[in-house]
Amino acid sequence: MDWFKICEGCGECCGAVPLPRIIFTKYKHLGERKYQIKHFNDEIVPVTEDMVCIFLDKNKRCKIYIHRPKVCRDFGVIPALPCKKINPEASLAKQKEIDRMLKEVNNEVF
């Protein structure tokens, strides 16, 4: 498992992700940023102007860590979601795809 390393807690991967409605509704008051709502399937995507997760605090800690979505749990842990800080080579192609998707979402919202 040479691709696996421990998360450094930089917050770089903490962007706009789909949240189950129940999680968003229960914890939206903990959000640190202004956001607009987008819908993805049956989930809510709180989108900020800078595309940073609303639950990432100023110390780069997740305010809903115990209840974070699966994609957040998997990021940097499975080869399909490589961390660009820990494994830059593996993440380059994925990052281009992620950047393209984020740009599309950003263009739709702002």
Beta strands, then each sheet from edge to edge (+ up, - down):
strand 1: 19-20
strand 2: 36-40
strand 3: 43-47
sheet 1: 1+ 3- 2+
end
